[in-house]
């Protein structure tokens, strides 16, 4: 199978130029002009379009038992949605509860994805407790090529770890050379604030944010950084939502802590008024960390442009309106999460690049290259170069459309960005040289995706 993409403008994190790309046997083998190609080569004319490396979402939930229900997507529906939005690789959070063992959890998550994903994928392995078997099981999982962990400093008694367990996880990660990603809040304080608000009769979705305010996220970020500093481990803050937490992370980085920062697309574009809408409309936008005061968005955009925020993910976690209504009597029962795996790239391009907040190369870096480098996928993923996988996004900046649940591919009955105009979308998306999407519709192989084996990262 051979593929030629011609007449496009190639944009990577560190270069921008016009050239043709030739791929064979799933990888890019030549980049240049007037390339001779064998008969039968599939040719895509990318005139007037950008040619980006396949985008990488470093933070998604697909199979997820959570808050008395299950996230709605399957690996088939989520991967097709990802591809239609230009994402060719995602890293899923493998999240067994505290009642389950790590290795059994990993094997379950892996079995759900195997043979069912249209794009490539990997996992972050959540550590939700640290018992006698944990170190050995995590070591085995790392040997299988899963070289990042996840801890929750939230969700007390379900996903959350205490400080002792966080220390043990970080110490093991340092020994194994893997990165620990962290949901940074304070589980005890959140639980107390939730209890207090409910006792006062404050039960609607508008009270979700006051139950886990910015100060709680900043404290969790600072505590995580302090533990990183004292173990020597490498950390990655997931879905950072506010200026106070960013300040804590940057202060840690300034004193030499190995800490990296992810934010997610909802926090750049949605504010807490979305979750303050009455009834199910507010419930749709309940996530953790919560949507914040709008003033934080300017801070996040500037931090992304200046490289203080490394990556933009989604924390894709689809629960439908019926599931959200589980919390009709108490905001603590609303399943946390919002879909976004399909919308991320187009929103970041429209409201970042087209609005002058980001240049094209920063856009590619934040949505693809940086994640590849941080999580051991580069240079096979995250760039366009000879030897890289032929994951290509031929992107049409002239496209105009509006986001809607009616046209999305995720398995959910609402779109968290309903009515948002977009200016640009993928015209063609390939996974290892095979066309999977054309003009917004999936046309490829539903089982093309592979589990990616990663190595520990020494240079970032």
VOGU-3710 file (C-alpha; in Angstrom, 3 decimals, decimal comma):
1> xxxxxxxxxx> 0,000/0,000/0,000  1,529/3,297/-1,135  0,276/6,845/-0,690  1,316/10,216/-2,115  0,109/13,495/-0,629  1,079/16,299/-2,971  0,869/20,099/-3,229  0,200/20,661/0,480  1,950/22,804/3,073  3,583/20,583/5,680
11> xxxxxxxxxx> 3,459/22,015/9,197  5,244/20,391/12,118  6,218/21,750/15,522  9,527/23,058/14,201  9,080/23,598/10,457  6,710/24,796/7,765  7,283/24,207/4,053  5,663/23,024/0,833  6,513/19,496/-0,257  5,012/16,131/-1,170
21> xxxxxxxxxx> 4,904/13,157/1,198  5,232/9,557/0,060  4,405/6,639/2,333  4,800/2,913/1,902  4,507/-0,006/4,311  2,809/2,311/6,830  5,659/4,812/7,188  6,848/7,997/5,507  9,749/7,080/3,229  10,249/10,222/1,120
31> xxxxxxxxxx> 9,522/13,939/1,369  10,293/16,199/-1,574  9,123/17,510/-4,941  8,216/15,699/-8,161  8,508/12,328/-6,473  8,422/9,253/-8,675  5,863/6,825/-7,318  4,945/3,271/-8,318  1,809/2,465/-10,325  -1,280/2,059/-8,200
41> xxxxxxxxxx> -0,223/4,637/-5,599  -3,154/6,449/-4,009  -2,699/10,161/-4,697  -4,242/12,918/-2,577  -4,060/16,481/-3,872  -3,631/18,739/-0,824  -3,455/22,034/-2,717  -4,641/24,873/-0,498  -4,482/22,678/2,593  -2,159/22,046/5,495
51> xxxxxxxxxx> -0,556/18,656/6,046  -0,255/18,085/9,792  1,101/15,095/11,689  -1,679/12,995/13,169  -2,935/14,600/16,353  -2,574/12,917/19,744  -5,068/13,189/22,582  -3,117/12,425/25,775  -6,160/12,130/28,043  -9,338/10,211/27,223
61> xxxxxxxxxx> -11,767/7,900/28,999  -13,565/5,307/26,894  -14,283/2,236/28,973  -15,085/3,745/32,368  -17,219/2,373/35,201  -17,855/5,520/37,263  -20,447/6,919/39,651  -22,942/4,051/39,305  -22,831/3,970/35,508  -20,554/3,539/32,482
71> xxxxxxxxxx> -19,243/6,072/29,964  -21,209/5,780/26,722  -18,541/5,284/24,078  -17,074/2,032/22,867  -13,588/1,925/21,419  -15,173/1,750/17,991  -17,323/4,863/18,414  -14,663/6,858/20,263  -11,896/6,041/17,785  -14,085/6,933/14,797
81> xxxxxxxxxx> -15,007/10,225/16,477  -11,329/10,859/17,193  -10,351/10,263/13,574  -13,123/12,456/12,179  -11,644/15,230/14,310  -8,053/14,561/13,205  -6,836/12,586/16,233  -4,975/9,472/15,097  -3,652/8,353/18,495  -5,131/8,600/21,964
91> xxxxxxxxxx> -3,916/7,615/25,420  -6,726/6,193/27,510  -6,849/6,294/31,289  -7,019/2,721/32,586  -8,945/3,258/35,841  -9,665/0,266/38,055  -11,201/1,213/41,390  -9,571/0,763/44,783  -11,325/-2,594/45,041  -9,487/-4,001/41,999
101> xxxxxxxxxx> -5,911/-5,060/41,346  -3,810/-3,118/38,846  -2,848/-5,983/36,537  -6,391/-7,335/36,261  -7,593/-3,808/35,532  -5,014/-3,311/32,812  -5,893/-6,626/31,179  -9,593/-5,727/31,232  -9,051/-2,316/29,628  -6,699/-3,804/27,045
111> xxxxxxxxxx> -9,260/-6,470/26,135  -11,933/-3,812/25,581  -9,755/-1,960/23,060  -8,067/-4,834/21,253  -9,444/-5,275/17,748  -12,038/-2,548/18,292  -10,191/0,705/17,649  -9,884/2,433/14,293  -6,869/4,482/15,448  -3,744/3,728/17,450
121> xxxxxxxxxx> -3,842/3,913/21,221  -2,019/3,444/24,499  -2,849/3,684/28,201  -1,924/5,559/31,336  -2,114/3,003/34,158  -4,027/4,375/37,119  -2,722/3,542/40,579  -5,789/3,687/42,810  -4,232/1,925/45,790  -0,772/0,723/46,769
131> xxxxxxxxxx> -0,882/-2,726/48,359  1,479/-5,660/48,661  1,058/-6,699/45,015  1,011/-3,249/43,445  4,724/-2,678/42,814  5,180/-6,050/41,126  2,073/-5,674/38,984  2,979/-2,144/37,892  6,479/-3,292/36,997  4,969/-5,992/34,784
141> xxxxxxxxxx> 2,665/-3,458/33,129  5,637/-1,173/32,402  7,446/-4,124/30,784  4,470/-4,387/28,415  5,152/-0,851/27,201  2,801/1,213/29,378  5,231/3,811/30,678  3,017/6,293/32,491  0,934/6,067/35,640  -2,092/8,062/36,786
151> xxxxxxxxxx> -3,022/9,040/40,322  -6,109/10,823/41,597  -5,845/13,247/44,482  -9,642/13,274/44,428  -12,616/10,853/44,447  -12,084/9,700/48,013  -12,622/5,955/48,595  -12,987/5,186/44,872  -10,038/6,299/42,712  -8,225/8,518/45,187
161> xxxxxxxxxx> -4,879/7,746/46,822  -3,583/9,125/50,097  -0,207/10,793/50,565  1,486/7,545/51,567  0,260/5,835/48,408  1,279/8,826/46,298  4,797/8,658/47,760  5,106/4,936/47,033  3,824/5,398/43,487  6,263/8,220/42,775
171> xxxxxxxxxx> 9,184/6,331/44,290  8,428/3,332/42,075  7,990/5,566/39,035  11,375/7,136/39,671  12,948/3,666/39,856  11,249/2,521/36,652  11,816/5,781/34,758  8,150/6,432/34,025  6,015/9,563/34,275  3,192/9,967/36,775
181> xxxxxxxxxx> 0,166/11,938/35,660  -2,027/13,394/38,379  -5,524/14,744/38,906  -4,647/17,444/41,416  -7,221/18,319/44,040  -7,640/17,573/47,747  -9,983/14,631/48,222  -10,652/15,270/51,903  -11,412/18,943/51,477  -13,699/18,273/48,501
191> xxxxxxxxxx> -15,608/15,677/50,517  -16,045/18,101/53,419  -17,187/20,957/51,187  -19,646/18,706/49,375  -21,100/17,550/52,691  -21,459/21,125/53,947  -23,200/22,368/50,791  -25,653/19,480/50,722  -26,493/20,037/54,390  -27,344/23,623/53,464
201> xxxxxxxxxx> -29,750/22,396/50,785  -27,455/23,420/47,921  -27,984/20,480/45,611  -27,961/21,806/42,017  -25,143/21,605/39,473  -24,202/25,233/40,176  -22,747/24,068/43,524  -20,308/21,618/41,953  -17,671/24,318/41,376  -17,882/25,781/44,903
211> xxxxxxxxxx> -17,358/22,259/46,271  -13,947/22,039/44,581  -12,811/25,668/44,190  -9,631/26,942/42,584  -7,781/26,924/45,919  -8,339/23,172/46,239  -6,858/22,535/42,783  -3,914/24,829/43,504  -3,243/23,016/46,797  -3,324/19,646/45,068
221> xxxxxxxxxx> -0,977/20,855/42,358  1,467/22,231/44,917  1,307/19,029/47,003  1,927/16,854/43,948  4,880/19,060/43,002  6,295/18,832/46,529  6,165/15,042/46,401  7,823/15,097/42,965  10,574/17,317/44,338  11,269/14,958/47,215
231> xxxxxxxxxx> 11,182/11,724/45,216  12,891/12,926/42,040  10,041/11,553/39,935  8,681/13,170/36,781  5,107/14,436/36,896  2,412/15,668/34,561  -0,593/17,623/35,819  -3,732/16,656/33,915  -6,619/18,989/32,989  -5,279/22,074/34,775
241> xxxxxxxxxx> -8,122/24,586/34,844  -7,113/27,834/36,516  -4,466/30,493/37,068  -3,882/29,519/40,706  -3,006/25,925/39,831  -0,831/27,079/36,929  1,059/29,386/39,268  1,732/26,461/41,619  3,042/24,321/38,745  5,229/27,101/37,366
251> xxxxxxxxxx> 6,686/27,856/40,785  7,636/24,194/41,089  9,191/24,138/37,634  11,200/27,257/38,508  12,769/25,460/41,468  13,750/22,488/39,300  10,834/20,106/39,756  10,272/17,880/36,718  6,652/18,783/36,135  4,663/19,223/32,932
261> xxxxxxxxxx> 1,196/20,641/32,402  -1,849/19,625/30,394  -5,011/21,623/30,041  -8,101/20,439/28,188  -10,193/22,124/25,546  -13,294/22,800/27,713  -11,309/25,024/30,063  -10,155/27,232/27,191  -13,657/27,887/25,854  -16,328/27,165/28,473
271> xxxxxxxxxx> -16,778/28,946/31,808  -18,696/28,096/34,941  -21,909/29,746/33,755  -22,455/26,687/31,539  -22,703/24,488/34,635  -24,874/27,069/36,402  -27,721/26,600/33,932  -30,800/25,030/35,528  -31,482/21,318/35,382  -29,858/18,958/32,937
281> xxxxxxxxxx> -28,298/21,774/30,872  -26,070/22,599/33,820  -25,465/18,926/34,572  -24,122/18,361/31,061  -21,180/20,619/31,895  -20,254/19,153/35,276  -16,674/17,906/35,215  -13,709/17,891/37,565  -11,885/20,166/37,905  -14,986/22,268/37,264
291> xxxxxxxxxx> -15,452/24,955/34,677  -14,049/28,166/36,160  -14,416/31,924/36,058  -13,983/33,157/32,493  -10,928/35,236/33,461  -8,895/32,028/33,670  -9,249/31,447/29,937  -6,994/34,368/29,016  -4,344/33,019/31,374  -4,536/29,545/29,861
301> xxxxxxxxxx> -4,308/30,776/26,264  -1,262/32,909/27,096  0,396/30,071/28,976  -0,169/27,748/26,032  1,270/30,257/23,568  4,318/30,731/25,793  4,958/27,036/26,339  4,021/26,921/30,036  1,164/24,568/29,190  2,624/21,619/27,302
311> xxxxxxxxxx> -0,387/19,843/25,864  -4,091/20,251/25,162  -6,178/17,131/25,660  -9,879/16,532/26,184  -10,535/14,361/29,252  -13,166/12,935/26,898  -15,749/11,271/29,117  -19,235/10,953/27,591  -22,285/10,490/29,795  -25,673/11,096/28,206
321> xxxxxxxxxx> -28,494/13,236/29,583  -30,218/10,283/31,247  -27,015/9,480/33,106  -26,444/13,108/34,060  -29,922/13,120/35,609  -28,701/10,611/38,185  -27,668/13,786/39,973  -31,034/15,546/39,852  -31,291/15,512/43,666  -27,616/16,084/44,502
331> xxxxxxxxxx> -24,764/17,480/42,414  -22,452/14,883/43,983  -24,285/12,188/41,999  -23,856/13,796/38,573  -21,401/11,658/36,557  -18,417/13,913/35,930  -17,290/14,453/32,368  -17,872/15,920/28,955  -17,237/14,540/25,445  -14,675/16,274/23,235
341> xxxxxxxxxx> -12,451/13,793/21,395  -13,892/14,827/18,025  -14,048/18,589/18,642  -10,624/19,321/20,189  -8,502/19,913/17,086  -11,061/22,012/15,220  -11,775/24,146/18,285  -8,082/24,669/18,993  -7,487/25,655/15,380  -10,524/27,951/15,210
351> xxxxxxxxxx> -10,205/29,705/18,556  -6,436/29,453/18,831  -4,863/29,817/15,390  -7,642/31,688/13,596  -8,106/34,117/16,497  -4,389/34,904/16,640  -3,789/33,282/20,027  -1,513/30,531/18,660  0,764/30,177/15,677  0,452/27,051/13,549
361> xxxxxxxxxx> 3,573/25,390/14,914  2,546/25,905/18,545  -0,828/24,437/17,631  0,826/21,306/16,227  3,155/21,076/19,198  0,362/21,338/21,778  -2,043/18,986/20,010  0,451/16,383/18,794  4,219/16,674/19,120  4,593/17,522/22,792
371> xxxxxxxxxx> 2,457/14,573/23,879  4,475/12,281/21,610  7,717/13,464/23,213  6,471/13,352/26,796  4,991/9,866/26,513  7,523/7,961/24,438  5,847/8,057/21,029  8,197/10,439/19,207  9,388/10,348/16,406  7,123/7,517/15,233
381> xxxxxxxxxx> 4,213/9,779/16,146  3,904/13,546/16,436  5,838/14,644/13,364  6,152/14,211/9,611  9,604/12,855/8,844  11,196/9,968/7,005  10,720/6,946/9,240  7,681/8,296/11,055  4,339/6,536/10,908  2,267/7,880/8,038
391> xxxxxxxxxx> -0,378/9,410/10,298  -1,355/12,476/8,287  -4,093/15,064/8,589  -4,805/16,965/5,384  -6,548/19,968/6,872  -8,891/22,318/5,041  -8,760/25,825/6,558  -11,534/26,992/4,223  -14,159/24,712/5,747  -16,938/26,389/7,749
401> xxxxxxxxxx> -19,360/24,543/9,997  -21,120/24,426/13,340  -20,659/21,790/16,027  -23,747/19,803/16,890  -24,851/16,559/18,473  -26,704/15,877/15,209  -23,469/15,494/13,258  -21,038/14,155/15,872  -19,713/10,593/15,855  -19,309/10,077/19,612
411> xxxxxxxxxx> -21,959/7,886/21,209  -23,679/10,636/23,172  -26,936/12,539/22,898  -25,500/15,998/23,462  -22,467/18,012/22,400  -20,775/20,101/25,065  -19,899/22,689/22,413  -23,301/22,782/20,719  -23,558/25,710/18,294  -19,855/26,628/18,296
421> xxxxxxxxxx> -18,769/27,712/14,781  -15,590/26,125/13,459  -13,269/27,402/10,747  -11,432/24,403/9,377  -11,591/20,620/9,623  -9,723/17,560/8,333  -10,387/16,752/4,691  -8,472/13,458/4,827  -7,032/11,539/7,784  -4,684/8,577/7,484
431> xxxxxxxxxx> -3,493/6,029/10,030  -0,173/4,495/9,042  -0,780/5,318/5,395  -4,378/4,105/5,200  -7,120/6,662/4,545  -9,594/6,442/7,415  -11,595/9,682/7,014  -12,706/11,763/4,045  -14,613/15,040/4,349  -15,723/14,451/7,895
441> xxxxxxxxxx> -16,895/10,862/7,459  -15,264/7,594/8,421  -14,402/5,437/5,384  -11,721/3,134/6,747  -11,048/-0,003/8,769  -12,725/-0,152/12,172  -10,029/-2,418/13,606  -6,931/-0,731/12,198  -5,750/0,616/15,542  -2,822/-0,888/17,411
451> xxxxxxxxxx> -1,740/-0,804/21,023  1,475/1,210/21,025  4,396/-0,095/23,041  6,252/2,790/24,667  9,666/3,059/26,285  10,554/5,180/29,327  11,484/8,726/28,270  14,865/10,119/29,305  14,849/13,326/27,256  11,855/15,664/27,061
//
